[in-house]
Amino acid sequence: MEAVAAPEVAARAGSGVREHLTAGRAVAAVTIVWAAGLTWLSRLGFEHFQNRRFDLGNMTQAVWSTAHGHPLEVTEAGGQQISRLSSHVDPILVALAPLWWLWSSPLMLLTLQVVALAAGVVPVFLLARKHLPTERAAANLALAYLFYPALEWRALNDFHPTTLAVPLLLFAIWFLDEGRFLAFAAVAIAAAATQEQIGLLVAGLGVWYAVRTRRFRVGALIAAPALLWSAFAIAVVIPHFAGVASPHELRYAAVGGSPAGILRTLVTDPLTVLGEATHGNDLRFLYVVAIPLLGVFLLSPGLLLVSAPQLALPLLSGRVSDTTLDNHLYSPVIPFVMAAAVYGVARTGRHAERIAKLVFFASALTLVISPVFRIPALVAAPTPREAALTEAVALIPATDAVSATNHLGSRLSARERFHSFPVVADARWIVVDSKDDRLPPPSITDARFAAAVTDMSPQKQRLERSVARIRASAEWDLVFSRHGVLVWHRRGS
């Protein structure tokens, strides 16, 4: 019987190896195509001026300043030079300065973002291969990650450092699952450097690991320094550079503002917190995040709970745009949703392979809510207005201070001084796209508010008045005017 069984065992082993190679190769091939395609589309979006001052231009200036010896210096919306640390603690931007020396273009940041998100497929596949019954099931969940609409919105949007936390946190979960603590520490530290609150998520992973494995000492060694880092960043670093508490607390005034205030409101008036988390776009936002994965992550609530501090940021914010897929605030939630989906599918036992396949198809079908609708515009030839914008940008010397409208800011921010029009200050050049009427607030007198401005609002009449004022000024010479694109140069400069 052993002689008869041996070929069968060998055949099964050979079949398993073939399945492993086939699944791995399929995921690798799709990932390469995905990364190449989204990098191409991201570049086309840049060429079509679809990026903005906030956040691609803002991040570009921070990295440019660091590469030129002024770490994390940016021009805030009111025209003052400030440290980015007065708004967010994301020192990972410093590590990008060497890349800027090699490729001095905002396209470097956009390309890095796509490649980083593509790398996240590796820990998803490894985690799924370990916990699911077949390689095919693991491949389906890995592909579901790539097709997840929320992920593709991040890949095709303005660069933000928290996007880099997506693959880093996924690797952190995988390394914890494997018990590889040194590797975990490396990626956890890098993740915590993407923004001040990410340390809370790392600390949550420590608690999750302790409860899951009953290794409470290890969990405490993970959670304690991560909590201390976030507390130091929020309570010490930001107030030091801003002169006040975090400017972003203004978004959470309805639920207490500061982290301590939010916790106090949660205890004393939980209904207010619940109401703030379920009004406006909040429920629709949660629906869009959950449906592509069929909600299977709910079967692993412990890991999902770790993401609660990050999920609270968009849900409790008073700014409506924070609960859209066009925003970056939800990015660090993606690793926990995906990893929880893997564990959730694993808990379905003999149905795991079928459910993994359903999750893949759900993600693929919900691509209709991804940025695919942008593709026709991206692949189209540049319009006459876009050609005029490109010519206008080429007129501006790389070292001169400039004031420009929002979308032009993605191209012109790699300099010491950049002002968001109609703020002019010491600009030598003004570049205006008359169709880009998203401007900073009319009056920025509160330094906290000025540092927190990260998006604009449509103000057509104010734009027209500001343009008319510059036209009438004897201080400015109009040197370019085509298809609504205007360039002025300051006389005598």
Secondary structure per residue as TSV (DSSP state, phi and psi in degrees):
chain	resnum	aa	ss	phi	psi
A	1	M	-	360.0	-34.8
A	2	E	H	-64.7	-38.3
A	3	A	H	-65.1	-34.2
A	4	V	H	-75.6	-37.0
A	5	A	H	-72.7	-29.2
A	6	A	H	-57.2	-48.1
A	7	P	H	-61.1	-35.2
A	8	E	H	-66.0	-42.1
A	9	V	H	-62.5	-43.9
A	10	A	H	-62.5	-40.4
A	11	A	H	-64.7	-41.3
A	12	R	H	-65.8	-41.8
A	13	A	H	-62.1	-43.4
A	14	G	H	-63.2	-39.0
A	15	S	H	-64.4	-39.6
A	16	G	H	-64.5	-41.5
A	17	V	H	-64.0	-43.2
A	18	R	H	-62.5	-42.3
A	19	E	H	-62.8	-41.3
A	20	H	H	-61.9	-47.1
A	21	L	H	-65.5	-40.8
A	22	T	H	-64.9	-45.3
A	23	A	H	-65.2	-45.7
A	24	G	H	-62.5	-43.1
A	25	R	H	-65.7	-38.5
A	26	A	H	-63.0	-45.8
A	27	V	H	-63.9	-42.7
A	28	A	H	-62.3	-43.4
A	29	A	H	-64.0	-45.6
A	30	V	H	-64.9	-37.9
A	31	T	H	-64.2	-42.4
A	32	I	H	-63.6	-44.1
A	33	V	H	-64.6	-42.8
A	34	W	H	-58.9	-49.7
A	35	A	H	-64.7	-42.8
A	36	A	H	-65.4	-43.2
A	37	G	H	-65.0	-45.0
A	38	L	H	-73.1	-29.9
A	39	T	H	-63.8	-43.7
A	40	W	H	-61.4	-47.9
A	41	L	H	-64.8	-36.9
A	42	S	H	-63.1	-40.8
A	43	R	H	-65.6	-41.4
A	44	L	H	-62.7	-40.4
A	45	G	H	-61.0	-39.9
A	46	F	H	-63.2	-44.0
A	47	E	H	-66.7	-27.0
A	48	H	T	-91.4	11.9
A	49	F	T	58.7	40.9
A	50	Q	-	-90.9	-9.3
A	51	N	-	-87.2	172.2
A	52	R	-	-135.2	168.7
A	53	R	I	-58.9	-45.1
A	54	F	I	-110.6	106.3
A	55	D	I	-119.4	-9.1
A	56	L	I	-61.2	-48.0
A	57	G	I	-63.7	-40.7
A	58	N	H	-62.1	-44.7
A	59	M	H	-69.3	-36.8
A	60	T	H	-59.6	-45.1
A	61	Q	H	-64.5	-39.1
A	62	A	H	-63.1	-43.6
A	63	V	H	-70.4	-41.8
A	64	W	H	-59.4	-46.8
A	65	S	H	-61.3	-41.3
A	66	T	H	-63.0	-43.2
A	67	A	H	-66.2	-19.8
A	68	H	T	-107.6	20.5
A	69	G	T	89.5	10.2
A	70	H	-	-124.8	79.8
A	71	P	T	-52.3	122.1
A	72	L	T	58.6	27.6
A	73	E	E	-84.6	135.8
A	74	V	E	-140.0	165.7
A	75	T	E	-99.3	118.4
A	76	E	-	-78.5	173.5
A	77	A	T	-61.1	-26.4
A	78	G	T	-85.0	-6.0
A	79	G	S	105.1	0.6
A	80	Q	-	-91.2	147.2
A	81	Q	E	-81.5	126.3
A	82	I	E	-136.8	166.3
A	83	S	E	-85.1	141.0
A	84	R	G	-60.4	-22.9
A	85	L	G	-66.2	-11.1
A	86	S	G	-77.4	-11.5
A	87	S	T	-116.5	-50.1
A	88	H	-	-140.9	149.9
A	89	V	-	-104.3	93.7
A	90	D	-	-132.9	68.2
A	91	P	G	-65.6	-6.5
A	92	I	G	-60.9	-22.8
A	93	L	G	-61.6	-30.6
A	94	V	G	-62.5	-38.1
A	95	A	G	-68.1	-14.1
A	96	L	G	-87.2	-9.9
A	97	A	H	-57.3	-44.2
A	98	P	H	-59.3	-34.6
A	99	L	H	-66.2	-33.6
A	100	W	H	-65.5	-35.9
A	101	W	H	-62.7	-32.7
A	102	L	H	-82.3	-34.8
A	103	W	S	-142.4	93.6
A	104	S	-	-85.7	73.4
A	105	S	S	-155.9	145.7
A	106	P	H	-57.2	-22.6
A	107	L	H	-62.7	-26.5
A	108	M	H	-61.0	-43.7
A	109	L	H	-66.5	-41.8
A	110	L	H	-64.9	-40.6
A	111	T	H	-67.6	-43.1
A	112	L	H	-57.9	-40.7
A	113	Q	H	-61.0	-46.5
A	114	V	H	-64.6	-46.2
A	115	V	H	-62.7	-40.6
A	116	A	H	-62.9	-45.1
A	117	L	H	-64.8	-38.2
A	118	A	H	-62.2	-37.0
A	119	A	H	-63.0	-23.4
A	120	G	T	-63.6	-17.6
A	121	V	H	-66.7	-27.0
A	122	V	H	-62.9	-56.3
A	123	P	H	-65.1	-31.5
A	124	V	H	-62.5	-46.5
A	125	F	H	-64.8	-44.4
A	126	L	H	-63.2	-43.0
A	127	L	H	-64.9	-43.0
A	128	A	H	-68.8	-38.5
A	129	R	H	-63.3	-33.2
A	130	K	H	-73.2	-37.6
A	131	H	H	-104.1	-14.3
A	132	L	S	-100.6	157.3
A	133	P	S	-72.1	-24.9
A	134	T	-	-134.9	157.3
A	135	E	H	-64.6	-34.0
A	136	R	H	-63.4	-40.3
A	137	A	H	-64.5	-40.4
A	138	A	H	-63.8	-41.4
A	139	A	H	-63.2	-39.1
A	140	N	H	-61.8	-41.0
A	141	L	H	-72.8	-34.9
A	142	A	H	-63.2	-41.6
A	143	L	H	-70.2	-32.7
A	144	A	H	-61.4	-35.7
A	145	Y	H	-60.8	-47.4
A	146	L	H	-65.0	-35.0
A	147	F	H	-89.6	-1.1
A	148	Y	-	-61.7	117.9
A	149	P	H	-55.7	-39.1
A	150	A	H	-60.7	-35.2
A	151	L	H	-68.2	-41.9
A	152	E	H	-69.6	-30.5
A	153	W	H	-62.3	-39.5
A	154	R	H	-69.0	-37.0
A	155	A	H	-67.2	-31.0
A	156	L	T	-108.1	27.5
A	157	N	S	-124.0	178.7
A	158	D	-	-56.7	146.1
A	159	F	-	-66.5	140.5
A	160	H	-	-147.5	138.8
A	161	P	G	-61.1	-29.4
A	162	T	G	-65.2	-19.6
A	163	T	G	-63.0	-33.9
A	164	L	G	-67.1	-19.2
A	165	A	H	-69.7	-21.2
A	166	V	H	-60.0	-60.0
A	167	P	H	-67.0	-34.3
A	168	L	H	-63.2	-42.8
A	169	L	H	-71.0	-33.9
A	170	L	H	-63.7	-43.8
A	171	F	H	-64.0	-36.3
A	172	A	H	-60.8	-43.8
A	173	I	H	-63.6	-43.0
A	174	W	H	-63.9	-45.1
A	175	F	H	-65.5	-36.9
A	176	L	H	-64.1	-42.1
A	177	D	H	-60.4	-33.1
A	178	E	H	-87.8	-10.8
A	179	G	T	74.4	25.6
A	180	R	-	-97.7	87.5
A	181	F	H	-76.1	-33.3
A	182	L	H	-67.2	-43.7
A	183	A	H	-63.5	-39.8
A	184	F	H	-60.2	-45.3
A	185	A	H	-60.1	-40.6
A	186	A	H	-62.4	-49.2
A	187	V	H	-75.0	-29.9
A	188	A	H	-66.7	-41.2
A	189	I	H	-63.8	-43.4
A	190	A	H	-62.3	-41.2
A	191	A	H	-63.2	-43.5
A	192	A	H	-63.4	-22.4
A	193	A	T	-81.1	-2.5
A	194	T	T	-85.1	-19.7
A	195	Q	-	-177.2	158.1
A	196	E	T	-62.1	-32.3
A	197	Q	T	-87.1	-7.2
A	198	I	H	-65.9	-25.5
A	199	G	H	-57.6	-32.2
A	200	L	H	-64.2	-36.4
A	201	L	H	-70.9	-40.1
A	202	V	H	-62.9	-42.3
A	203	A	H	-61.0	-40.7
A	204	G	H	-61.0	-36.8
A	205	L	H	-63.4	-36.2
A	206	G	H	-62.5	-43.6
A	207	V	H	-64.7	-44.3
A	208	W	H	-58.3	-44.2
A	209	Y	H	-66.0	-41.6
A	210	A	H	-61.8	-44.4
A	211	V	H	-67.9	-38.4
A	212	R	H	-71.7	-37.8
A	213	T	H	-108.3	-8.1
A	214	R	-	65.5	20.1
A	215	R	-	-100.0	79.3
A	216	F	H	-71.7	-30.4
A	217	R	H	-66.7	-43.2
A	218	V	H	-63.7	-43.8
A	219	G	H	-58.9	-40.7
A	220	A	H	-67.1	-38.0
A	221	L	H	-65.4	-26.2
A	222	I	H	-81.8	-47.1
A	223	A	H	-71.7	-40.9
A	224	A	H	-61.2	-54.3
A	225	P	H	-65.7	-32.1
A	226	A	H	-65.9	-42.4
A	227	L	H	-63.8	-41.9
A	228	L	H	-62.7	-38.9
A	229	W	H	-62.4	-49.1
A	230	S	H	-64.0	-41.2
A	231	A	H	-62.4	-42.3
A	232	F	H	-65.1	-43.6
A	233	A	I	-64.1	-43.5
A	234	I	I	-77.6	-42.5
A	235	A	I	-91.7	-18.7
A	236	V	I	-119.3	-54.9
A	237	V	I	-65.1	-53.4
A	238	I	H	-62.8	-49.3
A	239	P	H	-59.0	-34.2
A	240	H	H	-62.9	-45.9
A	241	F	H	-83.1	-28.0
A	242	A	H	-89.5	-21.2
A	243	G	S	83.3	-9.0
A	244	V	S	-144.2	-177.4
A	245	A	S	-67.6	175.0
A	246	S	-	-53.1	129.3
A	247	P	G	-64.2	-21.1
A	248	H	G	-77.0	-8.4
A	249	E	G	-61.9	-22.0
A	250	L	G	-61.2	-28.1
A	251	R	G	-69.7	-20.3
A	252	Y	G	-113.1	23.0
A	253	A	G	-58.6	-33.8
A	254	A	G	-67.0	-21.0
A	255	V	G	-119.9	18.4
A	256	G	T	117.6	-12.2
A	257	G	S	76.8	-79.9
A	258	S	S	-76.2	163.5
A	259	P	H	-55.2	-42.9
A	260	A	H	-65.0	-39.1
A	261	G	H	-65.1	-38.5
A	262	I	H	-65.8	-43.2
A	263	L	H	-63.1	-39.0
A	264	R	H	-64.0	-42.9
A	265	T	H	-65.4	-37.0
A	266	L	H	-61.5	-34.7
A	267	V	H	-81.5	-43.7
A	268	T	H	-87.8	-27.0
A	269	D	-	-146.8	66.0
A	270	P	H	-61.4	-26.7
A	271	L	H	-66.6	-32.8
A	272	T	H	-64.7	-43.1
A	273	V	H	-64.5	-43.4
A	274	L	H	-62.4	-43.1
A	275	G	H	-63.2	-40.0
A	276	E	H	-67.7	-30.1
A	277	A	H	-84.8	-3.4
A	278	T	T	-131.1	20.4
A	279	H	S	-110.5	167.5
A	280	G	T	60.4	-126.6
A	281	N	T	-83.2	-2.9
A	282	D	H	-58.4	-51.1
A	283	L	H	-67.7	-38.6
A	284	R	H	-64.0	-38.1
A	285	F	H	-62.0	-46.3
A	286	L	H	-62.5	-38.0
A	287	Y	H	-63.0	-44.1
A	288	V	H	-66.9	-33.4
A	289	V	H	-72.4	-35.7
A	290	A	H	-85.9	-41.8
A	291	I	G	-58.5	-42.7
A	292	P	G	-59.7	-20.8
A	293	L	G	-109.0	11.7
A	294	L	T	56.7	19.6
A	295	G	T	68.3	14.7
A	296	V	G	-66.4	-19.4
A	297	F	G	-64.2	-19.1
A	298	L	G	-67.2	-16.6
A	299	L	G	-76.7	-7.9
A	300	S	S	-126.6	66.1
A	301	P	H	-66.0	-25.5
A	302	G	H	-62.6	-48.6
A	303	L	H	-67.8	-36.8
A	304	L	H	-63.4	-35.8
A	305	L	H	-63.2	-28.8
A	306	V	H	-59.7	-31.9
A	307	S	T	-80.9	-1.3
A	308	A	H	-55.2	-43.7
A	309	P	H	-59.8	-36.8
A	310	Q	H	-75.6	-40.5
A	311	L	H	-63.8	-30.0
A	312	A	H	-65.9	-27.0
A	313	L	H	-61.0	-51.4
A	314	P	H	-72.6	-36.9
A	315	L	H	-69.2	-34.8
A	316	L	H	-93.8	-5.9
A	317	S	-	-69.9	143.2
A	318	G	S	-83.7	-1.0
A	319	R	-	-96.4	118.2
A	320	V	G	-59.1	-37.6
A	321	S	G	-66.0	-12.7
A	322	D	G	-73.3	-17.3
A	323	T	G	-108.9	44.5
A	324	T	S	-125.5	155.7
A	325	L	T	-69.4	-12.0
A	326	D	T	-76.8	-7.9
A	327	N	S	-99.0	158.7
A	328	H	S	-94.7	-8.6
A	329	L	T	-63.0	-28.5
A	330	Y	T	-82.7	-9.7
A	331	S	G	-50.3	-50.7
A	332	P	G	-69.4	-4.8
A	333	V	G	-78.7	-28.8
A	334	I	H	-55.0	-45.7
A	335	P	H	-57.9	-38.5
A	336	F	H	-74.9	-37.4
A	337	V	H	-63.5	-44.4
A	338	M	H	-68.1	-46.9
A	339	A	H	-64.3	-40.2
A	340	A	H	-64.1	-33.1
A	341	A	H	-64.2	-39.7
A	342	V	H	-62.2	-50.3
A	343	Y	H	-64.0	-36.7
A	344	G	H	-64.7	-44.5
A	345	V	H	-63.8	-39.6
A	346	A	H	-59.9	-31.1
A	347	R	T	-76.3	-6.9
A	348	T	T	-85.5	1.5
A	349	G	G	62.9	-125.2
A	350	R	G	-68.2	-10.8
A	351	H	G	-92.3	1.8
A	352	A	H	-58.9	-44.8
A	353	E	H	-64.6	-41.2
A	354	R	H	-66.0	-41.8
A	355	I	H	-69.1	-37.8
A	356	A	H	-59.6	-39.4
A	357	K	H	-66.6	-40.0
A	358	L	H	-64.2	-39.1
A	359	V	H	-63.1	-42.0
A	360	F	H	-59.9	-47.7
A	361	F	H	-65.0	-36.3
A	362	A	H	-63.7	-43.9
A	363	S	H	-63.2	-41.6
A	364	A	H	-65.1	-41.4
A	365	L	H	-69.2	-32.9
A	366	T	G	-83.0	10.1
A	367	L	G	-59.9	-15.5
A	368	V	G	-64.4	-19.6
A	369	I	G	-101.7	11.7
A	370	S	T	-89.9	179.6
A	371	P	G	-76.8	22.2
A	372	V	G	-60.4	-26.3
A	373	F	G	-65.6	-16.2
A	374	R	G	-78.3	-19.9
A	375	I	H	-57.9	-46.1
A	376	P	H	-55.8	-40.4
A	377	A	H	-70.4	-32.7
A	378	L	H	-70.8	-38.7
A	379	V	H	-84.4	-7.1
A	380	A	S	-71.2	157.5
A	381	A	-	-67.0	150.9
A	382	P	-	-56.9	138.0
A	383	T	-	-75.7	163.1
A	384	P	H	-55.7	-36.2
A	385	R	H	-65.9	-42.7
A	386	E	H	-65.3	-36.6
A	387	A	H	-63.3	-38.4
A	388	A	H	-67.1	-38.5
A	389	L	H	-61.9	-41.8
A	390	T	H	-63.1	-41.9
A	391	E	H	-64.2	-40.7
A	392	A	H	-63.8	-43.3
A	393	V	H	-62.1	-37.5
A	394	A	H	-66.0	-19.4
A	395	L	T	-77.1	-18.3
A	396	I	S	-89.6	119.9
A	397	P	-	-59.9	144.3
A	398	A	T	-66.1	-20.7
A	399	T	T	-101.2	-9.1
A	400	D	S	-84.4	145.5
A	401	A	-	-67.0	140.7
A	402	V	E	-140.0	149.9
A	403	S	E	-117.4	131.6
A	404	A	E	-149.6	161.6
A	405	T	-	-75.2	170.6
A	406	N	T	-54.0	-56.5
A	407	H	T	-70.5	-28.4
A	408	L	T	-67.4	-23.0
A	409	G	H	-62.6	-23.9
A	410	S	H	-68.0	-23.9
A	411	R	H	-97.5	-25.4
A	412	L	H	-111.2	10.4
A	413	S	-	-87.0	-7.8
A	414	A	S	-80.3	69.8
A	415	R	S	-162.9	170.1
A	416	E	S	-69.0	-41.8
A	417	R	-	-124.8	119.5
A	418	F	E	-133.1	130.4
A	419	H	E	-116.6	139.9
A	420	S	E	-84.3	112.5
A	421	F	T	-56.5	139.3
A	422	P	T	-90.2	9.3
A	423	V	-	-66.1	126.4
A	424	V	-	-114.6	-47.9
A	425	A	T	48.9	-122.2
A	426	D	T	-96.2	18.3
A	427	A	-	-61.3	140.5
A	428	R	S	-92.6	-19.4
A	429	W	E	-131.9	147.6
A	430	I	E	-125.7	129.8
A	431	V	E	-126.0	121.0
A	432	V	E	-125.8	129.8
A	433	D	E	-99.2	110.3
A	434	S	T	-65.8	-11.8
A	435	K	T	-94.9	-4.1
A	436	D	-	-102.5	89.4
A	437	D	-	-99.7	17.2
A	438	R	E	-86.0	109.6
A	439	L	E	-120.6	160.3
A	440	P	-	-68.6	167.2
A	441	P	-	-55.9	147.9
A	442	P	S	-59.6	-34.7
A	443	S	-	-134.2	114.3
A	444	I	-	-113.9	92.2
A	445	T	-	-105.3	-21.1
A	446	D	-	-89.9	117.7
A	447	A	H	-59.6	-34.0
A	448	R	H	-62.3	-43.9
A	449	F	H	-68.7	-38.7
A	450	A	H	-61.4	-40.1
A	451	A	H	-72.0	-23.0
A	452	A	H	-90.3	-8.6
A	453	V	-	-66.8	114.2
A	454	T	-	-127.9	4.4
A	455	D	S	-149.5	163.7
A	456	M	-	-110.2	172.0
A	457	S	E	-128.4	148.6
A	458	P	E	-64.2	125.2
A	459	Q	-	-142.8	69.6
A	460	K	H	-60.6	-47.5
A	461	Q	H	-65.5	-38.6
A	462	R	H	-65.3	-38.8
A	463	L	H	-61.6	-45.3
A	464	E	H	-63.1	-42.0
A	465	R	H	-63.9	-40.4
A	466	S	H	-66.6	-40.7
A	467	V	H	-63.9	-42.5
A	468	A	H	-62.9	-36.9
A	469	R	H	-66.4	-41.0
A	470	I	H	-67.4	-40.3
A	471	R	H	-59.1	-38.8
A	472	A	H	-82.5	-10.9
A	473	S	-	-78.8	137.1
A	474	A	T	-78.2	-3.7
A	475	E	T	-83.5	-16.5
A	476	W	E	-123.2	139.7
A	477	D	E	-107.4	127.8
A	478	L	E	-78.0	117.1
A	479	V	E	-111.5	-8.0
A	480	F	E	-154.6	133.6
A	481	S	E	-152.8	111.7
A	482	R	E	-159.0	129.3
A	483	H	T	52.9	37.6
A	484	G	T	81.0	6.6
A	485	V	E	-102.8	124.7
A	486	L	E	-124.1	138.3
A	487	V	E	-129.4	127.0
A	488	W	E	-115.9	149.9
A	489	H	E	-122.1	133.9
A	490	R	E	-70.0	128.0
A	491	R	T	-62.9	137.3
A	492	G	T	80.1	1.7
A	493	S	-	-96.4	360.0
